[in-house]
Amino acid sequence: MLNRISVKTIVARMAALATIWLMSACAARTATPASSLAHTPTPSQKALESVPITPTPTAAIAPETLGNLRYRIPELAQSHPETGGEIPLQGGRYTSAGGELGVELLRSAIGDLNGDGTPDGAAILAVQSHNRALYYLTAALDVNGWLTPVASSLVGELIEIKAMRIADGEILLDFISRAPDETTCCLGRQTSAVYILRGGRLIPRGLEQALDMAQQAVEALRDGDMQRFAALAHPTLGVRFSPYAYVRSEDLVFSPQQLGGLMSNPTLYTWGAFDGSGEPIVMTYADYHARFVYSGDFAAADTVGFNQRIGLGNSLDNSREFYPNALIVEFYLAPREPQYGGMDWQSLRLALLYVDGAWRVVGVIHDEWTI
């Protein structure tokens, strides 16, 4: 009898335990479906889904926060293809595997850059490469609660940053630079600069109108609309076209009236000589346009520079000497294909003169890797 009762008791207890386990499993499944778990991101997952580069929460931005972001400087993909133009700082520093490239965060500032009431950041990065020291200004915005680098701009070479701050949506810099008549050993010219974010780009304040006009000109070239481009040309000097970085007095010049009909003009012009072979460049304008004007999507350039050469090729860049009173706006496309080792970069430079209250194009200069 005792044995029979014990067996019944054991069976009953096992049944009860099984019931409890099933109820618990069902409750758990009802409370947290598997599909819900799969779509509930951790903070790191959320960051990677919302932005393409390493972010940091903006709830409390400390200066050291800016020293642990992944910055994008597209032109570094040219000189250091292995980086892809991205620099992941850790503790404010980065050194490439071979030691050829070093990046250090020198100064930073915190404030609202885009007027949304949330803190953003800016930083000065010193880039040491090939015995040169280049200084870049970078901006990082709050993107859905994550501090994300969005733009960079070359400030200059041989400078010493003395102060940096953000006020009224602007980045204010005080620095000492080498004066034009000084030797490379000496820094002595006190300079102040103010940068703003415009269309996802950092530009010096006061050049907004120039950038807008240059962007209009590049978009007209993108569309092959030479009538629209002619309306932006210098009214008396016309536009000079240079196939490579070195501008020559014999490069072809067209008046606004001539520009409007160039795309359909069947005339074969001699534009210069091909790099490497030295053979003459004999083409219609339409063919020249495809090869030496809009050879890439410059309207969506990776970087836009002002009076600073971004694409560094073997050709001498004399644009500022040839156009001494002009503003040179460079639309730079970083290398795209790793197999070319950083040599597939391209630049389109526009030389602009201010006339009758507006910026006008006087030169179109194409640049690329040359032998």
C-alpha atoms as a printed R data frame, in Angstrom:
    type eleno elety resid chain resno      x      y       z
1   ATOM     1    CA   MET     A     1  0.000  0.000   0.000
2   ATOM     2    CA   LEU     A     2  2.736  2.347   0.902
3   ATOM     3    CA   ASN     A     3  4.505  1.620  -2.333
4   ATOM     4    CA   ARG     A     4  1.333  2.244  -4.310
5   ATOM     5    CA   ILE     A     5  0.741  5.599  -2.516
6   ATOM     6    CA   SER     A     6  4.356  6.647  -3.087
7   ATOM     7    CA   VAL     A     7  4.086  5.939  -6.789
8   ATOM     8    CA   LYS     A     8  0.844  7.889  -7.079
9   ATOM     9    CA   THR     A     9  2.378 10.769  -5.156
10  ATOM    10    CA   ILE     A    10  5.429 10.829  -7.383
11  ATOM    11    CA   VAL     A    11  3.313 10.754 -10.548
12  ATOM    12    CA   ALA     A    12  1.134 13.585  -9.242
13  ATOM    13    CA   ARG     A    13  4.104 15.709  -8.338
14  ATOM    14    CA   MET     A    14  5.689 15.125 -11.751
15  ATOM    15    CA   ALA     A    15  2.454 16.130 -13.468
16  ATOM    16    CA   ALA     A    16  2.264 19.267 -11.379
17  ATOM    17    CA   LEU     A    17  5.841 20.195 -12.203
18  ATOM    18    CA   ALA     A    18  5.208 19.616 -15.900
19  ATOM    19    CA   THR     A    19  2.140 21.859 -15.748
20  ATOM    20    CA   ILE     A    20  4.079 24.636 -14.012
21  ATOM    21    CA   TRP     A    21  6.897 24.403 -16.591
22  ATOM    22    CA   LEU     A    22  4.458 24.611 -19.521
23  ATOM    23    CA   MET     A    23  2.646 27.592 -18.001
24  ATOM    24    CA   SER     A    24  5.959 29.360 -17.404
25  ATOM    25    CA   ALA     A    25  7.116 28.733 -20.956
26  ATOM    26    CA   CYS     A    26  3.848 30.015 -22.409
27  ATOM    27    CA   ALA     A    27  3.953 33.109 -20.226
28  ATOM    28    CA   ALA     A    28  7.519 33.848 -21.278
29  ATOM    29    CA   ARG     A    29  6.655 33.434 -24.931
30  ATOM    30    CA   THR     A    30  3.650 35.746 -24.587
31  ATOM    31    CA   ALA     A    31  5.625 38.412 -22.725
32  ATOM    32    CA   THR     A    32  8.640 38.586 -25.138
33  ATOM    33    CA   PRO     A    33  8.093 37.216 -28.632
34  ATOM    34    CA   ALA     A    34 11.203 36.028 -30.458
35  ATOM    35    CA   SER     A    35 10.584 38.528 -33.256
36  ATOM    36    CA   SER     A    36 10.534 41.374 -30.716
37  ATOM    37    CA   LEU     A    37 13.875 40.287 -29.261
38  ATOM    38    CA   ALA     A    38 15.457 40.210 -32.709
39  ATOM    39    CA   HIS     A    39 14.461 43.831 -33.359
40  ATOM    40    CA   THR     A    40 15.344 45.300 -29.973
41  ATOM    41    CA   PRO     A    41 18.824 46.732 -30.556
42  ATOM    42    CA   THR     A    42 21.479 47.190 -27.957
43  ATOM    43    CA   PRO     A    43 22.929 50.714 -27.836
44  ATOM    44    CA   SER     A    44 25.829 49.671 -30.097
45  ATOM    45    CA   GLN     A    45 23.485 48.029 -32.602
46  ATOM    46    CA   LYS     A    46 21.259 51.069 -32.634
47  ATOM    47    CA   ALA     A    47 24.251 53.282 -33.382
48  ATOM    48    CA   LEU     A    48 25.410 51.190 -36.295
49  ATOM    49    CA   GLU     A    49 21.925 51.131 -37.783
50  ATOM    50    CA   SER     A    50 21.358 54.875 -37.519
51  ATOM    51    CA   VAL     A    51 24.757 56.157 -38.701
52  ATOM    52    CA   PRO     A    52 27.562 54.660 -40.764
53  ATOM    53    CA   ILE     A    53 30.412 55.636 -38.446
54  ATOM    54    CA   THR     A    54 31.174 55.131 -34.770
55  ATOM    55    CA   PRO     A    55 28.939 57.388 -32.651
56  ATOM    56    CA   THR     A    56 28.866 58.342 -28.982
57  ATOM    57    CA   PRO     A    57 25.725 59.212 -26.957
58  ATOM    58    CA   THR     A    58 25.224 62.956 -26.661
59  ATOM    59    CA   ALA     A    59 23.536 62.932 -23.246
60  ATOM    60    CA   ALA     A    60 26.709 64.247 -21.614
61  ATOM    61    CA   ILE     A    61 29.431 65.254 -24.055
62  ATOM    62    CA   ALA     A    62 32.828 65.527 -22.415
63  ATOM    63    CA   PRO     A    63 35.897 66.848 -24.268
64  ATOM    64    CA   GLU     A    64 37.405 63.348 -24.288
65  ATOM    65    CA   THR     A    65 34.322 62.085 -26.121
66  ATOM    66    CA   LEU     A    66 35.552 63.753 -29.303
67  ATOM    67    CA   GLY     A    67 38.809 61.857 -28.958
68  ATOM    68    CA   ASN     A    68 37.094 58.511 -29.414
69  ATOM    69    CA   LEU     A    69 35.164 58.929 -32.658
70  ATOM    70    CA   ARG     A    70 35.732 57.666 -36.190
71  ATOM    71    CA   TYR     A    71 36.374 60.731 -38.350
72  ATOM    72    CA   ARG     A    72 36.170 60.869 -42.130
73  ATOM    73    CA   ILE     A    73 38.763 62.841 -44.103
74  ATOM    74    CA   PRO     A    74 38.146 61.668 -47.697
75  ATOM    75    CA   GLU     A    75 41.413 62.932 -49.165
76  ATOM    76    CA   LEU     A    76 43.445 60.650 -46.871
77  ATOM    77    CA   ALA     A    77 42.222 57.753 -49.011
78  ATOM    78    CA   GLN     A    78 44.510 59.169 -51.715
79  ATOM    79    CA   SER     A    79 47.762 59.211 -49.742
80  ATOM    80    CA   HIS     A    80 46.828 56.319 -47.433
81  ATOM    81    CA   PRO     A    81 44.435 54.000 -49.311
82  ATOM    82    CA   GLU     A    82 44.363 51.496 -46.458
83  ATOM    83    CA   THR     A    83 42.387 53.961 -44.315
84  ATOM    84    CA   GLY     A    84 39.562 54.442 -46.800
85  ATOM    85    CA   GLY     A    85 39.590 58.046 -45.564
86  ATOM    86    CA   GLU     A    86 38.386 57.039 -42.083
87  ATOM    87    CA   ILE     A    87 40.372 57.700 -38.904
88  ATOM    88    CA   PRO     A    88 39.252 55.875 -35.722
89  ATOM    89    CA   LEU     A    89 40.662 57.886 -32.825
90  ATOM    90    CA   GLN     A    90 41.276 56.237 -29.486
91  ATOM    91    CA   GLY     A    91 42.244 58.514 -26.652
92  ATOM    92    CA   GLY     A    92 42.623 61.320 -29.151
93  ATOM    93    CA   ARG     A    93 45.231 59.547 -31.286
94  ATOM    94    CA   TYR     A    94 45.608 57.284 -34.295
95  ATOM    95    CA   THR     A    95 48.709 55.712 -35.831
96  ATOM    96    CA   SER     A    96 48.615 53.581 -38.963
97  ATOM    97    CA   ALA     A    97 49.987 50.043 -38.836
98  ATOM    98    CA   GLY     A    98 53.237 51.042 -40.531
99  ATOM    99    CA   GLY     A    99 53.540 54.324 -38.675
100 ATOM   100    CA   GLU     A   100 53.440 56.433 -41.865
101 ATOM   101    CA   LEU     A   101 50.286 58.263 -40.759
102 ATOM   102    CA   GLY     A   102 49.675 59.858 -37.388
103 ATOM   103    CA   VAL     A   103 46.591 61.800 -36.315
104 ATOM   104    CA   GLU     A   104 46.115 63.668 -33.048
105 ATOM   105    CA   LEU     A   105 43.210 65.664 -31.670
106 ATOM   106    CA   LEU     A   106 44.649 69.033 -30.639
107 ATOM   107    CA   ARG     A   107 41.614 71.032 -29.551
108 ATOM   108    CA   SER     A   108 37.881 70.565 -29.245
109 ATOM   109    CA   ALA     A   109 34.767 72.552 -28.471
110 ATOM   110    CA   ILE     A   110 31.175 71.720 -27.583
111 ATOM   111    CA   GLY     A   111 28.054 73.680 -28.559
112 ATOM   112    CA   ASP     A   112 25.010 73.707 -30.814
113 ATOM   113    CA   LEU     A   113 26.049 73.829 -34.479
114 ATOM   114    CA   ASN     A   114 22.720 73.350 -36.249
115 ATOM   115    CA   GLY     A   115 20.217 75.166 -34.037
116 ATOM   116    CA   ASP     A   116 18.351 72.100 -32.795
117 ATOM   117    CA   GLY     A   117 19.079 72.806 -29.146
118 ATOM   118    CA   THR     A   118 21.254 69.734 -28.600
119 ATOM   119    CA   PRO     A   119 25.031 69.754 -28.029
120 ATOM   120    CA   ASP     A   120 27.331 69.109 -30.961
121 ATOM   121    CA   GLY     A   121 31.102 69.107 -31.181
122 ATOM   122    CA   ALA     A   122 34.044 70.329 -33.225
123 ATOM   123    CA   ALA     A   123 37.677 69.266 -33.191
124 ATOM   124    CA   ILE     A   124 41.013 70.173 -34.733
125 ATOM   125    CA   LEU     A   125 42.936 67.143 -35.987
126 ATOM   126    CA   ALA     A   126 46.657 67.337 -36.742
127 ATOM   127    CA   VAL     A   127 47.554 64.924 -39.541
128 ATOM   128    CA   GLN     A   128 51.223 63.968 -39.840
129 ATOM   129    CA   SER     A   129 52.027 62.306 -43.162
130 ATOM   130    CA   HIS     A   130 55.010 62.268 -45.523
131 ATOM   131    CA   ASN     A   131 56.880 64.916 -43.502
132 ATOM   132    CA   ARG     A   132 53.908 67.272 -43.645
133 ATOM   133    CA   ALA     A   133 51.593 68.502 -40.903
134 ATOM   134    CA   LEU     A   134 48.079 69.349 -42.068
135 ATOM   135    CA   TYR     A   135 45.362 70.692 -39.776
136 ATOM   136    CA   TYR     A   136 41.731 69.766 -40.282
137 ATOM   137    CA   LEU     A   137 38.603 71.153 -38.676
138 ATOM   138    CA   THR     A   138 35.900 68.539 -38.088
139 ATOM   139    CA   ALA     A   139 32.283 68.814 -36.971
140 ATOM   140    CA   ALA     A   140 30.174 66.196 -35.196
141 ATOM   141    CA   LEU     A   141 26.397 66.487 -34.849
142 ATOM   142    CA   ASP     A   142 23.771 64.879 -32.677
143 ATOM   143    CA   VAL     A   143 22.159 62.272 -34.967
144 ATOM   144    CA   ASN     A   144 19.234 60.619 -33.183
145 ATOM   145    CA   GLY     A   145 21.008 60.950 -29.862
146 ATOM   146    CA   TRP     A   146 24.447 59.899 -31.106
147 ATOM   147    CA   LEU     A   147 27.406 62.215 -31.655
148 ATOM   148    CA   THR     A   148 28.428 61.596 -35.263
149 ATOM   149    CA   PRO     A   149 31.226 63.224 -37.332
150 ATOM   150    CA   VAL     A   150 29.636 64.744 -40.439
151 ATOM   151    CA   ALA     A   151 32.175 67.059 -42.096
152 ATOM   152    CA   SER     A   152 35.843 68.000 -42.283
153 ATOM   153    CA   SER     A   153 37.728 70.892 -43.850
154 ATOM   154    CA   LEU     A   154 41.417 71.594 -44.325
155 ATOM   155    CA   VAL     A   155 42.366 74.700 -42.325
156 ATOM   156    CA   GLY     A   156 45.976 74.826 -43.413
157 ATOM   157    CA   GLU     A   157 49.585 73.766 -42.979
158 ATOM   158    CA   LEU     A   158 52.187 75.172 -40.598
159 ATOM   159    CA   ILE     A   159 49.708 76.675 -38.170
160 ATOM   160    CA   GLU     A   160 49.364 76.745 -34.393
161 ATOM   161    CA   ILE     A   161 45.843 76.710 -32.967
162 ATOM   162    CA   LYS     A   162 45.558 79.100 -30.017
163 ATOM   163    CA   ALA     A   163 41.817 79.041 -29.268
164 ATOM   164    CA   MET     A   164 38.634 77.347 -30.461
165 ATOM   165    CA   ARG     A   165 34.989 77.750 -29.470
166 ATOM   166    CA   ILE     A   166 31.426 77.347 -30.716
167 ATOM   167    CA   ALA     A   167 29.053 80.301 -30.490
168 ATOM   168    CA   ASP     A   168 25.751 81.024 -32.245
169 ATOM   169    CA   GLY     A   169 26.128 77.978 -34.477
170 ATOM   170    CA   GLU     A   170 29.601 79.010 -35.664
171 ATOM   171    CA   ILE     A   171 33.060 77.586 -35.025
172 ATOM   172    CA   LEU     A   172 35.563 80.308 -34.174
173 ATOM   173    CA   LEU     A   173 39.296 79.677 -34.534
174 ATOM   174    CA   ASP     A   174 42.276 81.764 -33.484
175 ATOM   175    CA   PHE     A   175 45.625 80.565 -34.792
176 ATOM   176    CA   ILE     A   176 49.097 81.649 -35.790
177 ATOM   177    CA   SER     A   177 50.264 80.866 -39.294
178 ATOM   178    CA   ARG     A   178 53.294 81.486 -41.425
179 ATOM   179    CA   ALA     A   179 53.120 84.745 -43.314
180 ATOM   180    CA   PRO     A   180 53.715 84.525 -47.097
181 ATOM   181    CA   ASP     A   181 57.158 86.151 -46.840
182 ATOM   182    CA   GLU     A   182 58.368 84.072 -43.883
183 ATOM   183    CA   THR     A   183 60.497 80.938 -43.926
184 ATOM   184    CA   THR     A   184 58.936 77.581 -43.104
185 ATOM   185    CA   CYS     A   185 60.579 77.579 -39.664
186 ATOM   186    CA   CYS     A   186 58.608 80.512 -38.339
187 ATOM   187    CA   LEU     A   187 55.015 81.096 -37.341
188 ATOM   188    CA   GLY     A   188 54.073 84.702 -36.837
189 ATOM   189    CA   ARG     A   189 50.805 85.834 -38.409
190 ATOM   190    CA   GLN     A   190 47.810 86.045 -36.082
191 ATOM   191    CA   THR     A   191 44.706 84.801 -37.882
192 ATOM   192    CA   SER     A   192 41.059 84.361 -36.987
193 ATOM   193    CA   ALA     A   193 38.575 82.285 -38.946
194 ATOM   194    CA   VAL     A   194 34.899 81.467 -38.597
195 ATOM   195    CA   TYR     A   195 33.379 78.300 -40.071
196 ATOM   196    CA   ILE     A   196 29.763 77.293 -40.536
197 ATOM   197    CA   LEU     A   197 28.016 74.095 -41.575
198 ATOM   198    CA   ARG     A   198 26.288 74.523 -44.905
199 ATOM   199    CA   GLY     A   199 24.743 71.636 -46.813
200 ATOM   200    CA   GLY     A   200 26.747 69.095 -44.838
201 ATOM   201    CA   ARG     A   201 30.017 70.961 -45.489
202 ATOM   202    CA   LEU     A   202 32.228 73.154 -43.345
203 ATOM   203    CA   ILE     A   203 32.923 76.446 -45.105
204 ATOM   204    CA   PRO     A   204 34.451 79.768 -44.052
205 ATOM   205    CA   ARG     A   205 31.803 82.325 -43.150
206 ATOM   206    CA   GLY     A   206 31.330 84.879 -45.897
207 ATOM   207    CA   LEU     A   207 31.762 82.393 -48.727
208 ATOM   208    CA   GLU     A   208 28.200 81.079 -48.681
209 ATOM   209    CA   GLN     A   209 27.305 82.984 -51.865
210 ATOM   210    CA   ALA     A   210 30.457 81.740 -53.599
211 ATOM   211    CA   LEU     A   211 29.692 78.129 -52.675
212 ATOM   212    CA   ASP     A   212 26.092 78.475 -53.854
213 ATOM   213    CA   MET     A   213 27.208 79.867 -57.205
214 ATOM   214    CA   ALA     A   214 29.951 77.260 -57.614
215 ATOM   215    CA   GLN     A   215 27.464 74.503 -56.813
216 ATOM   216    CA   GLN     A   216 25.059 75.896 -59.421
217 ATOM   217    CA   ALA     A   217 27.865 75.936 -61.995
218 ATOM   218    CA   VAL     A   218 28.888 72.350 -61.247
219 ATOM   219    CA   GLU     A   219 25.277 71.169 -61.448
220 ATOM   220    CA   ALA     A   220 24.899 72.901 -64.828
221 ATOM   221    CA   LEU     A   221 28.024 71.072 -66.028
222 ATOM   222    CA   ARG     A   222 26.645 67.822 -64.634
223 ATOM   223    CA   ASP     A   223 23.484 68.295 -66.670
224 ATOM   224    CA   GLY     A   224 25.398 69.382 -69.788
225 ATOM   225    CA   ASP     A   225 23.346 72.582 -69.732
226 ATOM   226    CA   MET     A   226 25.780 75.059 -71.217
227 ATOM   227    CA   GLN     A   227 23.147 77.771 -71.527
228 ATOM   228    CA   ARG     A   228 22.731 77.675 -67.755
229 ATOM   229    CA   PHE     A   229 26.483 77.563 -67.261
230 ATOM   230    CA   ALA     A   230 26.975 80.517 -69.642
231 ATOM   231    CA   ALA     A   231 24.730 82.642 -67.403
232 ATOM   232    CA   LEU     A   232 27.264 82.085 -64.581
233 ATOM   233    CA   ALA     A   233 30.336 82.907 -66.693
234 ATOM   234    CA   HIS     A   234 32.315 86.116 -66.385
235 ATOM   235    CA   PRO     A   235 30.598 88.574 -68.763
236 ATOM   236    CA   THR     A   236 33.776 89.980 -70.329
237 ATOM   237    CA   LEU     A   237 36.600 87.527 -69.569
238 ATOM   238    CA   GLY     A   238 34.679 84.387 -70.437
239 ATOM   239    CA   VAL     A   239 35.836 80.971 -69.193
240 ATOM   240    CA   ARG     A   240 39.222 79.299 -69.710
241 ATOM   241    CA   PHE     A   241 39.326 75.466 -69.804
242 ATOM   242    CA   SER     A   242 42.438 73.658 -68.523
243 ATOM   243    CA   PRO     A   243 42.666 69.842 -68.827
244 ATOM   244    CA   TYR     A   244 45.253 69.510 -66.032
245 ATOM   245    CA   ALA     A   245 46.226 71.374 -62.865
246 ATOM   246    CA   TYR     A   246 48.752 73.637 -64.597
247 ATOM   247    CA   VAL     A   247 46.887 76.539 -66.191
248 ATOM   248    CA   ARG     A   248 48.415 77.871 -69.428
249 ATOM   249    CA   SER     A   249 47.832 81.197 -71.150
250 ATOM   250    CA   GLU     A   250 47.153 79.279 -74.386
251 ATOM   251    CA   ASP     A   251 44.319 77.229 -72.823
252 ATOM   252    CA   LEU     A   252 41.095 77.808 -74.751
253 ATOM   253    CA   VAL     A   253 38.775 80.609 -73.635
254 ATOM   254    CA   PHE     A   254 35.109 80.929 -74.618
255 ATOM   255    CA   SER     A   255 32.803 83.895 -74.189
256 ATOM   256    CA   PRO     A   256 29.350 83.472 -72.604
257 ATOM   257    CA   GLN     A   257 27.827 83.683 -76.076
258 ATOM   258    CA   GLN     A   258 30.052 80.852 -77.331
259 ATOM   259    CA   LEU     A   259 29.533 78.692 -74.239
260 ATOM   260    CA   GLY     A   260 25.806 78.302 -74.801
261 ATOM   261    CA   GLY     A   261 26.220 76.296 -78.013
262 ATOM   262    CA   LEU     A   262 29.394 74.370 -77.194
263 ATOM   263    CA   MET     A   263 27.774 71.023 -76.395
264 ATOM   264    CA   SER     A   264 26.356 70.723 -79.927
265 ATOM   265    CA   ASN     A   265 29.310 72.357 -81.686
266 ATOM   266    CA   PRO     A   266 31.010 69.785 -83.999
267 ATOM   267    CA   THR     A   267 34.278 71.750 -84.189
268 ATOM   268    CA   LEU     A   268 37.423 69.845 -83.232
269 ATOM   269    CA   TYR     A   269 39.530 71.950 -80.865
270 ATOM   270    CA   THR     A   270 43.072 71.379 -79.601
271 ATOM   271    CA   TRP     A   271 42.835 71.626 -75.804
272 ATOM   272    CA   GLY     A   272 46.427 70.845 -74.885
273 ATOM   273    CA   ALA     A   273 48.442 67.623 -74.662
274 ATOM   274    CA   PHE     A   274 47.711 64.308 -72.971
275 ATOM   275    CA   ASP     A   275 49.737 63.574 -69.872
276 ATOM   276    CA   GLY     A   276 52.256 60.797 -70.481
277 ATOM   277    CA   SER     A   277 52.061 60.489 -74.258
278 ATOM   278    CA   GLY     A   278 52.256 64.188 -75.057
279 ATOM   279    CA   GLU     A   279 49.818 63.635 -77.904
280 ATOM   280    CA   PRO     A   280 47.554 66.613 -78.659
281 ATOM   281    CA   ILE     A   281 44.086 66.580 -77.115
282 ATOM   282    CA   VAL     A   282 41.915 67.064 -80.202
283 ATOM   283    CA   MET     A   283 38.222 66.773 -79.371
284 ATOM   284    CA   THR     A   284 34.841 68.372 -79.761
285 ATOM   285    CA   TYR     A   285 33.706 70.168 -76.647
286 ATOM   286    CA   ALA     A   286 31.213 67.386 -75.868
287 ATOM   287    CA   ASP     A   287 34.027 64.818 -75.814
288 ATOM   288    CA   TYR     A   288 36.305 67.129 -73.859
289 ATOM   289    CA   HIS     A   289 33.479 67.747 -71.388
290 ATOM   290    CA   ALA     A   290 33.126 64.011 -70.701
291 ATOM   291    CA   ARG     A   291 36.878 63.478 -70.269
292 ATOM   292    CA   PHE     A   292 38.218 66.715 -68.780
293 ATOM   293    CA   VAL     A   293 35.284 68.583 -67.251
294 ATOM   294    CA   TYR     A   294 32.575 66.408 -65.755
295 ATOM   295    CA   SER     A   295 34.514 63.151 -65.545
296 ATOM   296    CA   GLY     A   296 32.986 62.262 -62.162
297 ATOM   297    CA   ASP     A   297 30.051 63.264 -60.010
298 ATOM   298    CA   PHE     A   298 31.578 66.508 -58.749
299 ATOM   299    CA   ALA     A   299 28.170 67.901 -57.791
300 ATOM   300    CA   ALA     A   300 28.236 65.324 -54.976
301 ATOM   301    CA   ALA     A   301 31.915 65.851 -54.155
302 ATOM   302    CA   ASP     A   302 33.412 64.253 -51.054
303 ATOM   303    CA   THR     A   303 35.175 67.487 -50.107
304 ATOM   304    CA   VAL     A   304 34.964 71.117 -51.204
305 ATOM   305    CA   GLY     A   305 37.965 73.354 -50.600
306 ATOM   306    CA   PHE     A   306 38.588 77.077 -50.876
307 ATOM   307    CA   ASN     A   307 42.030 78.283 -52.034
308 ATOM   308    CA   GLN     A   308 43.501 75.020 -50.703
309 ATOM   309    CA   ARG     A   309 44.646 72.221 -52.992
310 ATOM   310    CA   ILE     A   310 43.010 68.973 -51.880
311 ATOM   311    CA   GLY     A   311 43.913 66.573 -54.681
312 ATOM   312    CA   LEU     A   312 47.696 66.313 -54.625
313 ATOM   313    CA   GLY     A   313 49.023 65.116 -57.968
314 ATOM   314    CA   ASN     A   314 52.309 65.347 -59.823
315 ATOM   315    CA   SER     A   315 51.160 68.284 -61.951
316 ATOM   316    CA   LEU     A   316 52.084 71.720 -60.689
317 ATOM   317    CA   ASP     A   317 49.017 73.635 -59.494
318 ATOM   318    CA   ASN     A   318 49.486 77.287 -60.458
319 ATOM   319    CA   SER     A   319 45.826 78.262 -60.296
320 ATOM   320    CA   ARG     A   320 46.274 80.845 -57.541
321 ATOM   321    CA   GLU     A   321 49.208 82.411 -59.386
322 ATOM   322    CA   PHE     A   322 47.404 82.457 -62.736
323 ATOM   323    CA   TYR     A   323 44.196 83.812 -61.155
324 ATOM   324    CA   PRO     A   324 45.667 85.967 -58.352
325 ATOM   325    CA   ASN     A   325 42.417 87.811 -57.587
326 ATOM   326    CA   ALA     A   326 40.141 84.799 -57.858
327 ATOM   327    CA   LEU     A   327 38.651 82.406 -55.345
328 ATOM   328    CA   ILE     A   328 39.518 78.812 -56.260
329 ATOM   329    CA   VAL     A   329 36.771 76.372 -55.288
330 ATOM   330    CA   GLU     A   330 37.779 72.715 -55.551
331 ATOM   331    CA   PHE     A   331 35.312 69.841 -55.832
332 ATOM   332    CA   TYR     A   332 37.245 66.725 -54.851
333 ATOM   333    CA   LEU     A   333 36.324 63.082 -55.412
334 ATOM   334    CA   ALA     A   334 38.280 60.660 -53.227
335 ATOM   335    CA   PRO     A   335 39.647 57.370 -54.603
336 ATOM   336    CA   ARG     A   336 36.991 54.703 -55.097
337 ATOM   337    CA   GLU     A   337 38.741 51.500 -56.174
338 ATOM   338    CA   PRO     A   338 41.318 49.936 -53.786
339 ATOM   339    CA   GLN     A   339 43.157 48.194 -56.626
340 ATOM   340    CA   TYR     A   340 44.365 51.588 -57.913
341 ATOM   341    CA   GLY     A   341 46.216 52.374 -54.690
342 ATOM   342    CA   GLY     A   342 44.666 55.816 -54.199
343 ATOM   343    CA   MET     A   343 45.439 57.059 -57.715
344 ATOM   344    CA   ASP     A   344 41.828 57.234 -58.992
345 ATOM   345    CA   TRP     A   345 41.034 60.564 -57.338
346 ATOM   346    CA   GLN     A   346 39.747 63.523 -59.375
347 ATOM   347    CA   SER     A   347 39.213 67.232 -58.828
348 ATOM   348    CA   LEU     A   348 37.337 69.964 -60.626
349 ATOM   349    CA   ARG     A   349 38.397 73.493 -59.719
350 ATOM   350    CA   LEU     A   350 36.450 76.620 -60.537
351 ATOM   351    CA   ALA     A   351 38.171 80.001 -60.536
352 ATOM   352    CA   LEU     A   352 35.665 82.673 -59.471
353 ATOM   353    CA   LEU     A   353 35.865 86.460 -59.672
354 ATOM   354    CA   TYR     A   354 33.502 88.830 -57.891
355 ATOM   355    CA   VAL     A   355 31.975 91.238 -60.404
356 ATOM   356    CA   ASP     A   356 28.899 93.465 -60.223
357 ATOM   357    CA   GLY     A   357 27.826 92.013 -56.875
358 ATOM   358    CA   ALA     A   358 28.051 88.349 -57.878
359 ATOM   359    CA   TRP     A   359 30.612 85.579 -58.239
360 ATOM   360    CA   ARG     A   360 31.328 84.528 -61.829
361 ATOM   361    CA   VAL     A   361 33.349 81.677 -63.363
362 ATOM   362    CA   VAL     A   362 36.562 82.541 -65.207
363 ATOM   363    CA   GLY     A   363 38.298 79.161 -65.168
364 ATOM   364    CA   VAL     A   364 37.451 75.448 -65.215
365 ATOM   365    CA   ILE     A   365 40.442 73.307 -64.198
366 ATOM   366    CA   HIS     A   366 40.493 69.510 -64.200
367 ATOM   367    CA   ASP     A   367 42.990 67.601 -62.059
368 ATOM   368    CA   GLU     A   368 43.818 63.926 -61.609
369 ATOM   369    CA   TRP     A   369 46.746 61.617 -61.000
370 ATOM   370    CA   THR     A   370 49.430 62.221 -63.627
371 ATOM   371    CA   ILE     A   371 52.758 60.615 -64.492
